[in-house]
Amino acid sequence: MGINWWVICTVDDVEQWHAAGHKLAPKEIWSPVLKQPGLRAITISGEREDEYTGYINVTVEPCQPNGSGISIRVNDHYQIKEDKPAIGAADIMDILVKSWPASDSRSSKIIEAVVKSI
């Protein structure tokens, strides 16, 4: 099960849009092998720090070809442990209800950190 958060941040101009891409995916390593390298998307994955198994993926990508926005998505994924029997919809809803506030807070912090860094 995943709780997915998605925001689109507007940027002031195309230079700020490019600066975000340069910060997240430095061009120095790509310029020798690609002509005009540019960020299409970057996904960073991290381990969960709570009682659940799973991971957190953060994807950042330009959302407008003219440089007017940046998309930030957080996938807060909950993996059912293999040693557990199959669970039903009520079990998933229980995880969702219990996890929603923490997921909201965690995702907000991640999104805020990304926005501040770019």
Secondary structure by P-SEA (a helix, b strand, c coil): ccbbbbbbbbcccaaaaaaaaaaaccccccccccccccccbbbbbbbbccccccbbbbbbbbccccccbbbbbbbbccccccccccccaaaaaaaaaacaaaaaaaaaaaaaaaaaac
